Every structure is written in C-alpha cells, then in structure tokens.
C-alpha cells in the first residue's frame, strides 16, 4: 500500500491515541468559550500505519514523545523545515528491518569493485532518464547524453555524470535565460531543492526499511553527510522531480516563492507513476524495489540494481 505524505504548515498539536495520529488546532483548543462539540469536530485522526512522510513547516507544532515513538516504529520519516520553509532535517528510526545485523554486515563488507559497478549502473540510468526528459520536453538533441550514458565505466572513472549534467542543465530549462543549477541559485532552483529534499526523505526511509545504513554510500562519502547512500540511490530519480518542476512552470505560476499550491504538487512526488521492471508503480513503491535490489546486491544474491525509467 502506498503510504501517505502529510504536510503541516500551521500551528498544530500532534499526539497519539489508539494507534492514531491525533491532530488538534491550538487556536481552537485555547478558546474556552467554544462548545466542546465544536472542539471535538475540529480534531482529526489518521492511522499511523498509513503514514510514510510527515513534513513539519511551522515553529509552533508540538509532537508528543509517544507519537514520535509510534512514527519511528512505523518507519515514518519526519521532515523538519527551517525558517525559510525549506526541508533541513530528517528523523528516521535506527532500525527498520528485523535482519538489520545481517544486512549491515553485507553492506559494510561490500567490495570496492562491487560498489563501482553499482555506481556505474546508477549513473547510466540517471543520464538515460535525463536524456528522455530533454528529448520529450525540449527541442534539443539528446545524442550527446546517449553517448555519455554509453561511456560510463565502472565507478564512472571518466566522470560522465558531470559531463552529462553540464549539458542537461544548460538545456532542460531552455525557456529560462541563463539558468544555472545551484543550491542557492535563482528559481526554479528553489522548487528543485524542495523536491529533491522530499525525494531524499523517501529514499532514506526505504533504505532503513531494507535494513541498510543510509550513512554508508557506494559513491558519496562526505564526513558531514548522514545520508550518503540516500544521495547515491536517489540520482536516477532526480529527473522525476525535474519533470514535476517543468509541469509547474508550464502552468505559468509564479515560481519566485514556494506557494502552498506548488508545495502540494511537489509533495505528491511519492505517488507519481514511474516505470520499473516493465510495470507501472507509484514512486514510493518503486524506491522500495530499488533499495531491496541494493540489499540483494550487497548480500551477493544479485549484481543488478532495479531502477525506474521515464516515462
């Protein structure tokens, strides 16, 4: 079952009762003159087991420890946003799989040649998805990207990913003059950053559920990054975020700020259809297939990562 993504942008009091997330509004609870019937009707509940991602985007949101424990037990990822309303923190359970010790041994024992082969598959799929998006959404040639994809070697020793990225970012938003991709760059970088943060949360959650350590990457290895493996595995999924951003721009909406409508669109990322293994699947379930295939690669059961393709 596809898990729900919840977004909280206003003050709220979140607690746990009988396996349910209980949502109360402080402004209602504080009004002593309001009838109890009205207050009761303002309370919302949702089953914890249905929740996959919760985004907290207000400094006046309170969570009980009981709720946090239940969310972690359900492997629900909590995304915290900063004062600029951008995701900046993830809360995940330390264990999400009953055989985590076995999976951890396999992951830590992965050989360098295996990790290089897995990174080769990852980069090649990412570039192929970028090529598809360029080919279907612009009039630009995709021949160069196909060449880059074919030239990816073990470990991407020739850095074809960077060569493809330079061409891709120069052309994917061709209607926006002088666009450059950067964390602090002009719009639509803000939309990309938000979408990638949600994607990262979904991937990190799935890695934990597959019994893997998000901190131990196959390629990324920043000492300050707790989600190196998530950053590795999300690479072929990035073009799905790019596609959503293109769709938002096509609606002629102002993109200087992240409006509620734009956030709503980007938060639907876990439910978008992708093609994986020759079948259609919601992105969140596709990510689960990818991380499961990665665990099998680490254990020696397989040598191939299962990634999605556009469309």
Secondary structure, 3 states (H helix, E strand, C coil): CCCEEEEECCCEEEEEECCEEEEECHHHHCCCCCCHHHHHHHCEEEEHHHEEEEEECCCCEEECHHHHHHHHHCCCEEEEECCCCCEEEEECCCCCCCCHHHHHHHHHCCCHHHHHHHHHHHHHHHHHHHHHHHHHHCCCCCHHHHHHHHHCCHHHCCCHHHHHHHHHHHHCCCCCCCCCCCCCCCCCHHHHHHHHHHHHHHHHHHHHHCCCCCCCCCCCCCCCCCCHHHHHHCHHHHHHHHHHHHHHHHCCCCCCCCCHHHHHHHHCHHHCEEEECCEEEEHHHHHHHHHHHHHHHHHCCCCCCCCCECC
